[in-house]
């Protein structure tokens, strides 16, 4: 087991900006992530980032961790998502990639054991927040990079399968509801 303090090279909160309908970067908020912690529910939440604020743009393999509120999760940034800035809800985390892959770190943080631990360390009178020092005390199992890569591949395959099964279930529910509407219509 390795403490997060030994694998995180940088951790800071994202900036607080006022959102706009248009802009050159997405401004990420917690409600834009689905139940699998993927950025799929993105709405009109943009900011205009100038040269002086460009250091707030997420970089490839940055991990954001929702540290305020009742829903804590991690998400790894990829340039496929476009230019993004994490809101002040999130810690922006940089990792020692010689020790841990960002995808593996994200999987570990989103695991039920760590999720339970995050819920227990959250402080706050009305809205819980995860203190940085408590986060850095958490320990996770970190296998070799080769084993991490295998685990990531399996995890991604399972997520794809679950996504397909959810789509099939949603289609079946729509067919069922359509049938019920058809059968109960007054003619």
C-alpha positions in Angstrom: 0.0 0.0 0.0 1.3 3.4 -0.9 0.1 6.7 0.5 -1.4 9.2 -2.0 1.2 11.7 -0.6 3.9 9.5 -2.3 2.3 9.4 -5.7 0.7 12.9 -6.1 3.3 15.5 -7.3 0.9 18.4 -7.3 -2.6 19.1 -5.9 -4.6 22.3 -6.0 -8.2 23.4 -6.3 -9.5 24.5 -9.7 -10.3 28.3 -10.1 -13.6 29.9 -9.5 -15.0 31.6 -12.6 -18.4 32.9 -13.6 -19.7 30.7 -16.4 -20.8 31.9 -19.8 -22.9 30.4 -22.7 -19.9 30.6 -25.0 -16.1 30.5 -24.5 -12.9 28.9 -25.5 -12.9 26.3 -22.6 -15.4 24.1 -20.9 -15.8 24.9 -17.3 -16.3 21.5 -15.5 -18.9 21.1 -12.7 -19.9 17.9 -10.9 -23.4 17.7 -12.5 -21.8 17.2 -16.0 -20.6 13.7 -15.1 -22.8 10.7 -15.5 -23.2 7.8 -13.1 -20.0 6.2 -14.4 -18.1 9.5 -13.8 -17.8 10.3 -17.5 -18.2 13.8 -19.0 -21.3 13.1 -20.9 -23.9 15.5 -19.5 -22.0 18.7 -20.6 -24.2 21.8 -20.7 -23.5 25.4 -21.6 -20.8 26.1 -19.1 -17.9 27.9 -20.7 -15.2 30.4 -19.7 -12.9 32.5 -21.8 -9.3 31.7 -20.9 -6.7 34.3 -21.9 -3.0 33.9 -22.0 -2.6 34.9 -18.3 -5.1 32.2 -17.2 -3.8 29.4 -19.5 -2.2 27.7 -16.6 -5.7 26.7 -15.4 -6.3 24.6 -18.5 -6.2 20.9 -17.8 -3.2 19.1 -19.2 -3.2 15.5 -20.7 -3.4 13.0 -17.8 -4.4 15.5 -15.2 -6.9 13.9 -12.8 -9.6 15.9 -11.2 -11.2 14.8 -7.9 -14.6 16.2 -6.8 -13.6 17.2 -3.3 -16.6 19.3 -2.3 -20.2 18.0 -2.0 -21.8 14.6 -1.5 -20.5 13.0 -4.7 -16.8 12.4 -4.7 -15.2 10.9 -7.8 -12.1 11.1 -10.0 -11.9 11.7 -13.7 -8.8 11.7 -15.9 -8.6 14.5 -18.5 -7.8 13.7 -22.1 -7.5 16.3 -24.9 -10.3 14.4 -26.6 -12.6 16.4 -24.3 -11.4 19.7 -25.7 -10.0 22.6 -23.7 -11.3 22.3 -20.1 -10.9 24.0 -16.8 -11.9 22.3 -13.5 -14.1 24.4 -11.3 -13.3 25.1 -7.7 -15.3 21.9 -6.8 -12.3 19.8 -7.9 -8.8 19.2 -6.9 -6.5 19.1 -9.9 -4.0 16.4 -9.4 -0.7 15.6 -11.1 0.8 12.1 -10.5 4.2 10.5 -10.6 3.6 8.4 -13.7 6.7 6.3 -13.1 4.7 4.9 -10.1 1.1 5.0 -11.1 -0.9 5.4 -14.3 -3.6 8.2 -14.2 -6.3 5.7 -15.4 -5.3 3.3 -12.6 -5.4 6.1 -10.0 -8.8 7.1 -11.2 -10.0 3.5 -10.9 -8.6 3.2 -7.4 -10.2 6.5 -6.3 -13.6 5.5 -7.7 -13.5 2.0 -6.1 -16.1 1.4 -3.3 -13.4 1.1 -0.6 -11.9 4.5 -1.4 -15.3 6.1 -2.0 -16.3 5.0 1.5 -13.2 6.4 2.9 -13.7 9.8 1.1 -17.2 10.0 2.6 -15.8 9.5 6.1 -13.1 12.2 5.8 -15.4 14.9 4.3 -15.7 17.9 6.7 -18.1 20.8 6.6 -21.2 22.0 8.4 -23.5 21.9 5.3 -21.5 20.8 2.4 -18.7 18.3 3.0 -15.2 18.9 1.7 -12.2 16.6 1.6 -9.3 18.2 3.4 -6.0 17.9 1.4 -4.1 16.5 4.4 -6.8 13.7 4.9 -6.8 12.9 1.2 -3.0 12.5 1.2 -3.2 10.0 4.1 -5.2 7.6 2.1 -3.3 4.5 1.0 -4.0 2.4 -2.1 -2.5 -0.8 -3.5 -0.2 0.1 -6.5 0.9 -2.9 -8.5 3.6 -2.8 -11.2 2.9 -0.6 -14.3 2.4 -3.7 -16.4 -0.3 -5.0 -14.0 -1.8 -1.6 -13.9 -2.1 -1.6 -17.7 -3.8 -5.0 -17.7 -6.3 -3.9 -15.0 -7.0 -0.7 -17.0 -7.7 -2.7 -20.1 -10.1 -5.1 -18.3 -11.8 -2.2 -16.5 -12.4 -0.3 -19.8 -13.7 -3.5 -21.5 -16.2 -4.0 -18.6 -17.3 -0.4 -18.8 -18.0 -0.7 -22.5 -20.0 -3.9 -21.9 -22.0 -2.3 -19.1 -22.7 0.8 -21.3 -24.0 -1.5 -24.1 -26.2 -3.4 -21.7 -27.6 -0.1 -20.3 -28.4 1.0 -23.9 -30.2 -2.2 -24.6 -32.2 -2.0 -21.3 -33.2 1.6 -22.1 -34.4 0.6 -25.6 -36.4 -2.2 -24.0 -38.0 0.2 -21.5 -38.9 2.6 -24.4 -40.5 -0.3 -26.3 -42.4 -1.5 -23.2 -43.6 2.0 -22.4 -44.6 2.5 -26.1 -46.5 -0.8 -26.0 -48.3 0.2 -22.7 -49.2 3.6 -24.2 -50.6 1.8 -27.3 -52.6 -0.7 -25.3 -54.0 1.8 -22.9 -55.0 4.5 -25.5 -58.6 5.2 -25.9 -59.9 4.5 -29.4 
